[in-house]
Amino acid sequence: MPDSPALQEDDVAAIDHLRKAYADLRTELAQVIVGQEAVVEQLAICLFARGHALLMGVPGLAKTLLVSRLAETLSLSFSRIQFTPDLMPMDITGTEILQDDGSGRRNFEFAKGPVFANIVLADEINRAPSKTQAAMLEAMQEHRVTVAGHSFDLHPPFFVLATQNPIEQEGTYPLPEAQLDRFMFMVGVDYPSREEEIAIARTTTGETPPRLKPVLDGEEVIRFQKLVRRVPVPDHIYELAVDLVRRTRPEEGEAPGWLKPLIGWGAGPRAVQYLILGARARAALHGSYMVRQEDLVAVAAPVLRHRLIKTFTAQSEGVTARSVIARLIEELTT
């Protein structure tokens, strides 16, 4: 099979526009978010690849602030849902209420829930029971919700950012692997450096933070999402993505011997799709007119880390999914 065809002239100009818009977005967010450059990039990749992201980090790392300000710079509607053990599906999707039409007759009308927004922050998603998580899963996968037998479409762009607290697991409902697989990225939000923490203390304890200027609107985001899927991908990048994913499966012949005692279950075909889409989006954001190997390598960890099921041996030895992915990439690219 030949490599993907080159971009048209209009697409080249559009990628240049997207690269500039992305630079402006980072500049705006830097006014209120200190550091976290990798997190901002991964969220932007998910957005323009039409994926969803799961943010993993301890409390107090500005996850909610980052998501709300991202929506502000993109001129998109934003909704935050705090997941709790008593949260019901209708608290997310909305419900039908009985209304008087003014003539004495009563009719049921649908009152939209908080999921009807462009960017939805599902805070501590593992706090809610499975039934509520399933309602969120339908919205993520199908871009619609079903209430009382009626379906209601969610208007694009639709982007779900869910958070999990990795250190407090009491009273939680862990997300099943099938639902984790619906998230394009697992984004690790780490502690800031010493210099960044000093900057946080200086910038967040004074005057009210500034309002951010919109960089893109909803229609432009949708247009760029379509553009990302036209970025050419060379054949060797497709092959690298497939080889990487297949080597994560201990039952496959391609899996290296050192991996089999560490991984009980590897990534599925959806991981290949997200590797390619993520590489396409990253290439476009950086102004490249074709996907490069570095684009695929950059998205490998956030795509794969929540799709690898570690064995007890790996857990007892402190082996992380990140270290397994890094070793696989090193073996494939050197």
Sine and cosine of phi, psi and omega as CSV:
sin_phi,cos_phi,sin_psi,cos_psi,sin_omega,cos_omega
0.00,0.00,0.70,-0.72,0.03,-1.00
-0.96,0.27,0.31,-0.95,0.07,-1.00
-0.90,0.44,0.29,-0.96,-0.01,-1.00
-0.88,0.47,0.56,-0.83,0.01,-1.00
-0.90,0.43,0.43,-0.90,0.00,-1.00
-0.93,0.36,0.34,-0.94,0.01,-1.00
-0.94,0.33,0.47,-0.88,0.12,-0.99
-0.97,0.23,0.28,-0.96,-0.06,-1.00
-0.86,0.51,-0.64,0.77,0.01,-1.00
-0.90,0.43,-0.60,0.80,0.00,-1.00
-0.93,0.36,-0.59,0.81,0.05,-1.00
-0.87,0.49,-0.71,0.70,0.03,-1.00
-0.90,0.43,-0.60,0.80,0.00,-1.00
-0.92,0.39,-0.61,0.79,0.05,-1.00
-0.91,0.42,-0.63,0.77,0.07,-1.00
-0.87,0.49,-0.64,0.76,0.03,-1.00
-0.91,0.42,-0.68,0.74,0.00,-1.00
-0.90,0.43,-0.66,0.75,0.03,-1.00
-0.86,0.50,-0.68,0.73,0.02,-1.00
-0.92,0.40,-0.67,0.74,0.01,-1.00
-0.89,0.45,-0.63,0.78,0.03,-1.00
-0.91,0.42,-0.65,0.76,0.06,-1.00
-0.89,0.45,-0.66,0.75,0.04,-1.00
-0.90,0.43,-0.63,0.78,0.00,-1.00
-0.88,0.47,-0.70,0.71,0.01,-1.00
-0.90,0.43,-0.61,0.79,0.01,-1.00
-0.90,0.43,-0.68,0.74,0.01,-1.00
-0.90,0.43,-0.74,0.68,-0.04,-1.00
-0.90,0.43,-0.50,0.87,-0.02,-1.00
-0.90,0.43,-0.28,0.96,0.03,-1.00
-0.94,0.34,-0.43,0.90,-0.06,-1.00
-0.81,-0.58,-0.30,0.96,0.00,-1.00
-0.92,-0.39,0.86,-0.51,0.01,-1.00
-1.00,-0.05,0.83,-0.56,0.01,-1.00
0.95,0.32,-0.55,-0.84,0.03,-1.00
0.85,0.53,0.57,0.82,-0.01,-1.00
-0.88,0.48,-0.66,0.75,-0.01,-1.00
-0.91,0.42,-0.62,0.79,0.02,-1.00
-0.91,0.42,-0.70,0.71,0.02,-1.00
-0.87,0.50,-0.69,0.72,0.00,-1.00
-0.89,0.45,-0.70,0.72,-0.03,-1.00
-0.92,0.40,-0.59,0.81,0.06,-1.00
-0.92,0.40,-0.65,0.76,0.04,-1.00
-0.90,0.44,-0.64,0.77,0.04,-1.00
-0.88,0.48,-0.73,0.68,0.02,-1.00
-0.86,0.51,-0.71,0.71,-0.04,-1.00
-0.86,0.51,-0.76,0.64,-0.08,-1.00
-0.98,0.18,-0.21,0.98,0.11,-0.99
-1.00,-0.09,0.06,1.00,-0.02,-1.00
0.88,0.47,0.63,0.78,0.06,-1.00
-0.95,-0.32,0.00,-1.00,0.08,-1.00
-0.84,-0.54,0.41,-0.91,-0.09,-1.00
-0.79,-0.61,0.58,-0.81,0.10,-0.99
-0.93,-0.36,0.89,-0.45,-0.02,-1.00
-1.00,-0.07,0.81,-0.59,-0.01,-1.00
-0.91,-0.42,0.87,-0.49,0.00,-1.00
-0.08,-1.00,0.41,-0.91,0.00,-1.00
-0.94,0.33,0.31,-0.95,0.00,-1.00
-0.88,0.47,0.48,-0.88,0.11,-0.99
1.00,-0.01,0.20,0.98,-0.02,-1.00
-0.98,-0.21,0.33,0.95,0.11,-0.99
0.92,0.39,0.51,0.86,0.02,-1.00
-0.91,0.42,-0.74,0.67,-0.01,-1.00
-0.90,0.43,-0.68,0.74,0.02,-1.00
-0.88,0.48,-0.69,0.72,-0.01,-1.00
-0.87,0.48,-0.71,0.70,-0.04,-1.00
-0.91,0.41,-0.69,0.72,-0.02,-1.00
-0.91,0.41,-0.64,0.77,0.00,-1.00
-0.96,0.28,-0.50,0.86,0.11,-0.99
-0.87,0.49,-0.69,0.73,0.05,-1.00
-0.89,0.46,-0.59,0.80,0.00,-1.00
-0.91,0.42,-0.67,0.74,-0.01,-1.00
-0.95,0.33,-0.34,0.94,0.00,-1.00
-0.98,-0.20,0.08,1.00,0.01,-1.00
0.79,0.61,0.73,0.68,-0.01,-1.00
-0.88,-0.48,0.44,-0.90,0.05,-1.00
-0.95,0.30,0.58,-0.82,-0.09,-1.00
-0.78,-0.63,0.64,-0.77,0.03,-1.00
-0.64,-0.77,0.68,-0.73,0.04,-1.00
-0.90,-0.43,0.78,-0.62,0.03,-1.00
-0.89,-0.45,0.88,-0.47,0.06,-1.00
-1.00,0.04,0.94,-0.35,-0.03,-1.00
-0.98,0.21,0.74,-0.67,-0.01,-1.00
-0.67,-0.74,0.30,-0.95,-0.03,-1.00
-0.87,0.49,-0.39,0.92,-0.01,-1.00
-0.99,-0.16,0.16,0.99,0.00,-1.00
-0.95,0.30,0.77,-0.64,-0.01,-1.00
-0.97,-0.24,0.37,-0.93,0.02,-1.00
-0.81,0.59,-0.63,0.78,-0.03,-1.00
-0.92,0.39,-0.37,0.93,0.07,-1.00
-0.93,0.36,-0.34,0.94,0.03,-1.00
-0.99,-0.12,-0.77,0.64,-0.14,-0.99
-0.99,0.14,-0.49,0.87,-0.15,-0.99
0.95,-0.30,0.07,-1.00,-0.04,-1.00
-0.48,-0.88,0.26,-0.97,0.06,-1.00
-1.00,0.03,0.73,-0.68,0.02,-1.00
-0.85,-0.53,0.48,-0.88,-0.03,-1.00
-1.00,0.07,0.85,-0.52,-0.06,-1.00
-0.85,-0.52,0.59,-0.81,0.10,-1.00
-1.00,0.04,0.82,-0.57,-0.05,-1.00
-0.99,0.12,0.11,0.99,0.04,-1.00
0.99,-0.11,-0.26,0.97,-0.01,-1.00
-0.94,-0.33,0.24,0.97,-0.01,-1.00
1.00,-0.04,-0.18,0.98,0.03,-1.00
-1.00,-0.04,0.51,-0.86,0.00,-1.00
-0.89,-0.46,0.68,-0.73,0.01,-1.00
-0.71,-0.70,0.46,-0.89,0.08,-1.00
-0.99,0.13,0.74,-0.67,0.08,-1.00
-0.82,-0.57,0.60,-0.80,-0.03,-1.00
-1.00,0.09,0.83,-0.55,0.07,-1.00
-0.98,-0.19,0.91,-0.42,-0.09,-1.00
-0.91,0.41,0.60,-0.80,0.06,-1.00
-1.00,-0.03,-0.02,-1.00,-0.07,-1.00
-0.93,0.37,-0.21,0.98,0.02,-1.00
-0.94,0.34,-0.26,0.97,0.01,-1.00
-0.99,0.11,0.95,0.30,0.06,-1.00
-0.53,-0.85,0.25,-0.97,0.02,-1.00
-0.96,0.27,-0.69,0.73,0.06,-1.00
-0.86,-0.51,0.86,-0.52,-0.04,-1.00
-0.90,-0.44,0.84,-0.54,0.09,-1.00
-0.99,-0.12,0.92,-0.39,0.05,-1.00
-0.99,-0.11,1.00,-0.04,-0.13,-0.99
-0.98,0.20,0.81,-0.59,-0.02,-1.00
0.79,0.61,0.87,0.49,-0.10,-1.00
-0.87,0.49,-0.45,0.89,-0.02,-1.00
-0.99,0.17,0.12,0.99,0.09,-1.00
-0.99,0.11,-0.30,0.95,-0.09,-1.00
-0.99,-0.10,0.45,-0.89,0.02,-1.00
-0.94,0.35,0.18,-0.98,-0.13,-0.99
-0.87,0.50,-0.61,0.79,-0.03,-1.00
-0.88,0.48,-0.65,0.76,0.01,-1.00
-0.95,0.32,-0.64,0.77,0.07,-1.00
-0.88,0.48,-0.59,0.80,0.00,-1.00
-0.91,0.42,-0.60,0.80,0.05,-1.00
-0.90,0.44,-0.63,0.78,0.04,-1.00
-0.93,0.37,-0.59,0.81,0.00,-1.00
-0.89,0.45,-0.66,0.75,0.03,-1.00
-0.89,0.46,-0.67,0.74,0.02,-1.00
-0.89,0.46,-0.67,0.74,-0.01,-1.00
-0.92,0.40,-0.69,0.72,-0.12,-0.99
-0.99,0.14,-0.70,0.72,-0.12,-0.99
-0.99,-0.17,-0.19,0.98,-0.07,-1.00
0.84,0.55,0.62,0.79,0.09,-1.00
-0.39,-0.92,0.28,-0.96,0.07,-1.00
-0.79,-0.61,0.44,-0.90,0.01,-1.00
-0.86,-0.50,0.84,-0.54,-0.01,-1.00
-0.73,-0.68,0.82,-0.57,0.02,-1.00
0.80,0.60,0.63,0.78,0.05,-1.00
0.99,0.13,0.00,1.00,0.00,-1.00
-0.93,-0.37,0.64,-0.76,0.01,-1.00
-0.98,-0.19,0.63,-0.78,0.00,-1.00
-0.77,-0.64,0.82,-0.57,-0.04,-1.00
-0.97,0.22,0.56,-0.83,0.10,-1.00
-0.99,-0.10,0.77,-0.63,-0.10,-1.00
-0.97,0.23,0.72,-0.69,0.04,-1.00
-0.96,0.27,0.35,-0.94,-0.14,0.99
-0.95,0.30,0.57,-0.82,-0.02,-1.00
-0.80,-0.60,0.85,-0.53,-0.18,-0.98
-0.66,-0.75,0.88,-0.48,0.00,-1.00
-0.97,-0.25,0.79,-0.62,0.11,-0.99
-0.88,-0.48,0.91,-0.41,0.00,-1.00
-0.95,-0.30,0.51,-0.86,0.04,-1.00
-0.87,-0.49,0.49,-0.87,0.12,-0.99
-0.71,-0.71,0.59,-0.81,0.08,-1.00
-0.99,-0.11,0.90,-0.43,-0.10,-0.99
-0.98,0.22,-0.15,0.99,-0.13,-0.99
-0.94,-0.34,-0.18,0.98,-0.02,-1.00
-0.82,-0.57,0.98,-0.20,-0.11,-0.99
-0.94,-0.34,-0.05,1.00,-0.01,-1.00
-0.93,0.37,0.74,-0.67,0.03,-1.00
0.96,0.28,0.42,0.91,0.01,-1.00
-0.95,-0.32,0.29,-0.96,0.07,-1.00
-0.88,-0.47,1.00,-0.05,-0.08,-1.00
-0.81,0.58,0.65,-0.76,0.02,-1.00
-0.93,0.37,0.76,-0.65,0.06,-1.00
-0.93,0.37,0.35,-0.94,-0.05,-1.00
-0.85,0.52,-0.59,0.81,-0.01,-1.00
-0.89,0.46,-0.58,0.81,0.02,-1.00
-0.98,0.19,-0.60,0.80,0.08,-1.00
-0.86,0.52,-0.59,0.81,-0.03,-1.00
-0.91,0.41,-0.33,0.94,0.03,-1.00
-0.96,0.27,-0.32,0.95,0.03,-1.00
-0.99,0.11,0.81,-0.59,0.01,-1.00
-0.89,0.45,-0.75,0.67,-0.05,-1.00
-0.85,-0.53,0.57,-0.82,0.38,-0.93
-0.96,-0.28,0.91,-0.42,-0.10,-1.00
-0.99,-0.17,0.88,-0.47,0.04,-1.00
-1.00,0.10,0.86,-0.52,0.03,-1.00
-0.98,-0.22,0.96,-0.29,-0.10,-0.99
-1.00,-0.10,0.19,-0.98,0.08,-1.00
-0.89,0.47,0.55,-0.84,0.06,-1.00
-0.95,0.30,0.30,-0.95,0.10,-1.00
-0.95,0.30,0.15,-0.99,-0.01,-1.00
-0.87,0.49,-0.71,0.70,0.01,-1.00
-0.89,0.45,-0.65,0.76,0.02,-1.00
-0.92,0.39,-0.60,0.80,-0.02,-1.00
-0.93,0.36,-0.56,0.83,0.10,-0.99
-0.90,0.43,-0.68,0.73,0.03,-1.00
-0.90,0.44,-0.60,0.80,0.05,-1.00
-0.88,0.47,-0.70,0.71,0.00,-1.00
-0.88,0.48,-0.62,0.78,-0.02,-1.00
-0.95,0.30,-0.65,0.76,-0.15,-0.99
-1.00,0.04,-0.34,0.94,-0.10,-0.99
-0.96,-0.27,-0.01,1.00,-0.02,-1.00
-0.92,-0.40,0.27,0.96,0.01,-1.00
-0.92,-0.40,-0.78,-0.62,-0.05,-1.00
-0.95,0.31,0.19,-0.98,0.01,-1.00
-0.88,0.47,0.73,-0.68,-0.01,-1.00
-0.86,0.51,0.50,-0.87,-0.04,-1.00
-0.95,0.30,0.41,-0.91,0.16,-0.99
-0.97,0.23,0.58,-0.81,-0.06,-1.00
-0.99,-0.11,0.54,-0.84,0.01,-1.00
-0.99,0.11,0.68,-0.74,0.07,-1.00
-0.91,0.42,0.70,-0.71,0.02,-1.00
-0.98,-0.18,-0.63,0.78,0.01,-1.00
-0.67,-0.74,0.38,-0.93,0.12,-0.99
-0.93,-0.36,0.01,-1.00,-0.08,-1.00
-0.87,0.50,-0.67,0.74,-0.01,-1.00
-0.90,0.43,-0.63,0.78,0.03,-1.00
-0.93,0.38,-0.62,0.79,0.04,-1.00
-0.88,0.48,-0.71,0.70,0.02,-1.00
-0.88,0.47,-0.65,0.76,0.00,-1.00
-0.90,0.44,-0.64,0.77,0.02,-1.00
-0.95,0.31,-0.52,0.85,0.07,-1.00
-0.89,0.46,-0.63,0.78,0.06,-1.00
-0.94,0.35,-0.60,0.80,0.01,-1.00
-0.88,0.47,-0.68,0.73,-0.05,-1.00
-0.83,0.56,-0.61,0.79,-0.04,-1.00
-0.96,0.26,-0.11,0.99,0.06,-1.00
-0.98,-0.20,-0.03,1.00,0.02,-1.00
-0.92,0.40,0.81,-0.59,-0.06,-1.00
-0.90,0.44,0.58,-0.81,0.03,-1.00
-0.83,-0.56,0.89,-0.45,0.06,-1.00
-0.89,0.45,0.44,-0.90,-0.04,-1.00
-0.86,0.51,-0.59,0.81,-0.06,-1.00
-0.93,0.36,-0.37,0.93,0.08,-1.00
-0.96,0.28,-0.67,0.75,0.10,-0.99
-0.85,0.53,-0.71,0.70,-0.03,-1.00
-0.91,0.42,-0.63,0.78,0.02,-1.00
-0.90,0.43,-0.66,0.75,0.01,-1.00
-0.89,0.46,-0.71,0.71,-0.01,-1.00
-0.92,0.40,-0.70,0.72,0.00,-1.00
-0.88,0.47,-0.64,0.77,-0.01,-1.00
-0.89,0.45,-0.73,0.68,-0.03,-1.00
-0.92,0.39,-0.67,0.74,-0.02,-1.00
-0.91,0.42,-0.51,0.86,0.01,-1.00
-0.97,0.26,-0.20,0.98,0.07,-1.00
-0.99,0.13,-0.15,0.99,-0.08,-1.00
-0.99,-0.11,0.94,-0.33,-0.10,-1.00
-0.89,0.46,-0.40,0.92,-0.02,-1.00
-0.99,0.11,-0.16,0.99,0.01,-1.00
-1.00,0.10,0.48,-0.88,0.01,-1.00
-0.92,0.38,-0.41,0.91,-0.01,-1.00
-0.97,0.26,-0.28,0.96,-0.07,-1.00
-0.92,0.39,0.74,-0.67,0.03,-1.00
-0.93,0.36,0.40,-0.91,-0.06,-1.00
-0.88,0.47,-0.59,0.81,-0.05,-1.00
-0.93,0.38,-0.39,0.92,-0.07,-1.00
-0.98,0.19,-0.52,0.85,-0.17,-0.99
-0.87,0.50,-0.60,0.80,0.07,-1.00
-0.97,0.26,-0.20,0.98,-0.13,-0.99
-0.98,-0.20,-0.51,0.86,-0.09,-1.00
-0.90,-0.44,0.84,-0.55,0.03,-1.00
-1.00,0.06,-0.49,0.87,-0.03,-1.00
-0.51,-0.86,0.74,-0.68,-0.05,-1.00
-0.99,-0.14,-0.13,-0.99,-0.05,-1.00
-0.99,0.17,0.46,-0.89,0.00,-1.00
-0.99,-0.15,-0.08,-1.00,-0.04,-1.00
-0.86,0.51,-0.46,0.89,0.02,-1.00
-0.88,0.47,-0.47,0.88,0.04,-1.00
-0.90,0.43,-0.62,0.79,0.05,-1.00
-0.89,0.46,-0.70,0.71,0.01,-1.00
-0.86,0.51,-0.71,0.70,-0.04,-1.00
-0.95,0.31,-0.50,0.86,0.09,-1.00
-0.88,0.47,-0.70,0.71,-0.02,-1.00
-0.93,0.36,-0.72,0.69,0.00,-1.00
-0.89,0.45,-0.67,0.74,0.02,-1.00
-0.90,0.44,-0.65,0.76,0.03,-1.00
-0.91,0.41,-0.62,0.78,0.04,-1.00
-0.89,0.46,-0.72,0.69,-0.03,-1.00
-0.91,0.43,-0.68,0.73,0.00,-1.00
-0.90,0.44,-0.66,0.75,0.03,-1.00
-0.86,0.52,-0.71,0.70,-0.02,-1.00
-0.91,0.42,-0.66,0.75,-0.01,-1.00
-0.89,0.45,-0.50,0.86,0.00,-1.00
-1.00,-0.07,0.16,0.99,0.09,-1.00
0.98,0.20,0.31,0.95,0.03,-1.00
-1.00,-0.01,0.63,-0.78,-0.04,-1.00
-1.00,-0.07,0.11,0.99,0.05,-1.00
-0.39,-0.92,0.55,-0.83,0.00,-1.00
-0.94,0.35,0.72,-0.70,0.03,-1.00
-0.93,-0.36,0.26,-0.97,0.01,-1.00
-0.87,0.50,-0.60,0.80,-0.02,-1.00
-0.90,0.44,-0.48,0.88,0.05,-1.00
-0.93,0.38,-0.68,0.73,0.01,-1.00
-0.92,0.40,-0.68,0.74,0.01,-1.00
-0.88,0.47,-0.62,0.79,-0.05,-1.00
-0.91,0.41,-0.51,0.86,-0.05,-1.00
-0.99,-0.15,-0.05,1.00,-0.10,-1.00
-0.88,0.47,-0.74,0.67,-0.06,-1.00
-0.90,0.44,-0.78,0.63,0.00,-1.00
-0.90,0.43,-0.44,0.90,0.04,-1.00
-0.97,0.23,-0.63,0.77,-0.20,-0.98
-0.99,-0.13,-0.40,0.92,-0.21,-0.98
-0.88,0.48,-0.55,0.84,0.01,-1.00
-1.00,-0.06,0.06,1.00,0.01,-1.00
-0.96,-0.27,-0.05,1.00,0.04,-1.00
-0.98,-0.19,0.85,-0.52,0.02,-1.00
-0.99,-0.11,0.93,-0.37,-0.06,-1.00
-0.98,0.20,0.49,-0.87,0.09,-1.00
-0.99,0.12,0.15,-0.99,0.06,-1.00
-0.89,0.46,-0.57,0.82,0.03,-1.00
-0.86,0.52,-0.73,0.69,0.00,-1.00
-0.90,0.45,-0.67,0.74,-0.01,-1.00
-0.91,0.42,-0.66,0.75,-0.02,-1.00
-0.94,0.35,-0.48,0.88,0.00,-1.00
-1.00,-0.02,0.00,1.00,0.03,-1.00
0.96,0.29,0.40,0.92,0.02,-1.00
-0.98,0.21,0.77,-0.63,-0.01,-1.00
-0.98,-0.18,0.39,-0.92,0.07,-1.00
-0.89,0.46,-0.59,0.81,0.01,-1.00
-0.86,0.50,-0.68,0.73,-0.02,-1.00
-0.92,0.38,-0.59,0.81,0.05,-1.00
-0.90,0.44,-0.71,0.70,0.00,-1.00
-0.90,0.44,-0.69,0.72,0.00,-1.00
-0.87,0.49,-0.65,0.76,0.00,-1.00
-0.93,0.37,-0.64,0.77,0.03,-1.00
-0.89,0.46,-0.68,0.73,-0.01,-1.00
-0.90,0.43,-0.67,0.74,0.00,-1.00
-0.87,0.49,-0.66,0.75,-0.01,-1.00
-0.93,0.37,-0.54,0.84,-0.05,-1.00
-0.99,0.11,-0.41,0.91,-0.14,-0.99
-0.94,-0.34,0.01,1.00,0.02,-1.00
-0.89,-0.45,0.00,0.00,0.00,0.00
